[in-house]
């Protein structure tokens, strides 16, 4: 029971590997090399698929970065309006109110 429980918690030891091998031989017999080859091919195809997905993600991220750089180079920064001082003397609001009352 301890080895079976250990199999579920961690990587299988030598005893578990022998048990798995014996079950595989009993189940597949002469077809075991065929099954091994097909599992190997399936694993290779799976890795190729993952690699293709990684390349697509990498290429799309690099395309978006280059697209972003193109937009940044086409962008002109807005300029702040120039400050021009007033042409006349500043008026006091209190003086204007006195002139308006007298009228």
C-alpha positions as a Markdown table, in Angstrom:
| # | Residue | x | y | z |
|---|---|---|---|---|
| 1 | Unk | 0.0 | 0.0 | 0.0 |
| 2 | Unk | 2.9 | 2.4 | 0.8 |
| 3 | Unk | 4.4 | 2.0 | -2.8 |
| 4 | Unk | 1.0 | 2.5 | -4.4 |
| 5 | Unk | 0.4 | 5.6 | -2.3 |
| 6 | Unk | 3.9 | 6.9 | -3.1 |
| 7 | Unk | 3.2 | 6.5 | -6.8 |
| 8 | Unk | 0.3 | 9.0 | -6.6 |
| 9 | Unk | 2.4 | 11.6 | -4.7 |
| 10 | Unk | 5.6 | 11.6 | -6.5 |
| 11 | Unk | 7.5 | 10.1 | -9.5 |
| 12 | Unk | 7.4 | 6.4 | -9.7 |
| 13 | Unk | 10.3 | 4.3 | -8.3 |
| 14 | Unk | 11.9 | 1.2 | -9.7 |
| 15 | Unk | 9.1 | -1.1 | -8.4 |
| 16 | Unk | 6.3 | 0.9 | -9.9 |
| 17 | Unk | 8.1 | 1.2 | -13.3 |
| 18 | Unk | 8.5 | -2.6 | -13.4 |
| 19 | Unk | 4.8 | -3.1 | -12.6 |
| 20 | Unk | 3.8 | -0.6 | -15.3 |
| 21 | Unk | 6.1 | -2.4 | -17.8 |
| 22 | Unk | 4.7 | -5.8 | -16.9 |
| 23 | Unk | 1.1 | -4.6 | -17.4 |
| 24 | Unk | 2.1 | -3.0 | -20.7 |
| 25 | Unk | 3.6 | -6.3 | -22.0 |
| 26 | Unk | 0.5 | -8.2 | -20.9 |
| 27 | Unk | -1.9 | -5.8 | -22.6 |
| 28 | Unk | 0.0 | -5.1 | -25.8 |
| 29 | Unk | 2.3 | -8.1 | -26.2 |
| 30 | Unk | 3.8 | -8.1 | -29.8 |
| 31 | Unk | 2.3 | -4.7 | -30.6 |
| 32 | Unk | 4.3 | -2.9 | -27.8 |
| 33 | Unk | 7.0 | -1.6 | -30.2 |
| 34 | Unk | 4.2 | -0.2 | -32.5 |
| 35 | Unk | 2.5 | 1.4 | -29.5 |
| 36 | Unk | 5.8 | 3.0 | -28.4 |
| 37 | Unk | 6.4 | 4.4 | -31.9 |
| 38 | Unk | 3.0 | 5.8 | -32.2 |
| 39 | Unk | 3.3 | 7.4 | -28.7 |
| 40 | Unk | 6.7 | 8.8 | -29.8 |
| 41 | Unk | 5.2 | 10.3 | -33.0 |
| 42 | Unk | 2.3 | 11.8 | -31.1 |
| 43 | Unk | 4.7 | 13.4 | -28.6 |
| 44 | Unk | 6.8 | 14.8 | -31.5 |
| 45 | Unk | 3.7 | 16.2 | -33.2 |
| 46 | Unk | 2.6 | 17.7 | -29.9 |
| 47 | Unk | 5.9 | 19.5 | -29.4 |
| 48 | Unk | 5.9 | 20.8 | -33.0 |
| 49 | Unk | 2.4 | 22.2 | -32.4 |
| 50 | Unk | 3.6 | 23.9 | -29.2 |
| 51 | Unk | 6.6 | 25.3 | -31.0 |
| 52 | Unk | 4.4 | 26.7 | -33.8 |
| 53 | Unk | 2.1 | 28.4 | -31.3 |
| 54 | Unk | 5.1 | 29.9 | -29.5 |
| 55 | Unk | 6.5 | 31.2 | -32.9 |
| 56 | Unk | 3.1 | 32.7 | -33.8 |
| 57 | Unk | 2.9 | 34.4 | -30.4 |
| 58 | Unk | 6.5 | 35.7 | -30.7 |
| 59 | Unk | 5.9 | 36.9 | -34.3 |
| 60 | Unk | 2.7 | 38.7 | -33.4 |
| 61 | Unk | 4.2 | 40.4 | -30.4 |
| 62 | Unk | 7.2 | 41.6 | -32.5 |
| 63 | Unk | 4.8 | 42.8 | -35.3 |
| 64 | Unk | 2.8 | 44.8 | -32.7 |
| 65 | Unk | 6.0 | 46.3 | -31.3 |
| 66 | Unk | 7.2 | 47.3 | -34.8 |
| 67 | Unk | 3.7 | 48.7 | -35.6 |
| 68 | Unk | 3.9 | 50.7 | -32.3 |
| 69 | Unk | 7.3 | 52.1 | -33.2 |
| 70 | Unk | 6.0 | 53.2 | -36.6 |
| 71 | Unk | 3.2 | 55.1 | -34.9 |
| 72 | Unk | 5.6 | 56.7 | -32.5 |
| 73 | Unk | 7.8 | 57.9 | -35.3 |
| 74 | Unk | 4.9 | 59.4 | -37.3 |
| 75 | Unk | 3.6 | 61.2 | -34.2 |
| 76 | Unk | 4.5 | 64.8 | -33.8 |
| 77 | Unk | 4.4 | 66.2 | -30.3 |
| 78 | Unk | 2.0 | 69.1 | -29.9 |
| 79 | Unk | 3.6 | 72.4 | -29.1 |
| 80 | Unk | 2.5 | 74.6 | -26.3 |
| 81 | Unk | 1.1 | 78.0 | -27.3 |
| 82 | Unk | 3.6 | 80.8 | -27.0 |
| 83 | Unk | 3.2 | 83.2 | -24.2 |
| 84 | Unk | 2.6 | 86.8 | -25.4 |
| 85 | Unk | 2.5 | 89.5 | -22.8 |
| 86 | Unk | -0.5 | 91.8 | -22.8 |
| 87 | Unk | -0.1 | 95.0 | -24.9 |
| 88 | Unk | -1.8 | 97.3 | -22.4 |
| 89 | Unk | -1.4 | 98.0 | -18.7 |
| 90 | Unk | -3.4 | 95.6 | -16.5 |
| 91 | Unk | -6.6 | 97.1 | -15.1 |
| 92 | Unk | -7.8 | 96.9 | -11.6 |
| 93 | Unk | -11.3 | 95.4 | -11.2 |
| 94 | Unk | -12.2 | 97.9 | -8.5 |
| 95 | Unk | -11.4 | 100.9 | -10.7 |
| 96 | Unk | -13.7 | 99.5 | -13.5 |
| 97 | Unk | -16.5 | 99.0 | -11.0 |
| 98 | Unk | -16.3 | 102.7 | -9.8 |
| 99 | Unk | -16.4 | 103.9 | -13.4 |
| 100 | Unk | -19.5 | 101.7 | -14.2 |
| 101 | Unk | -21.4 | 103.1 | -11.1 |
| 102 | Unk | -20.9 | 106.7 | -12.1 |
| 103 | Unk | -22.4 | 106.2 | -15.5 |
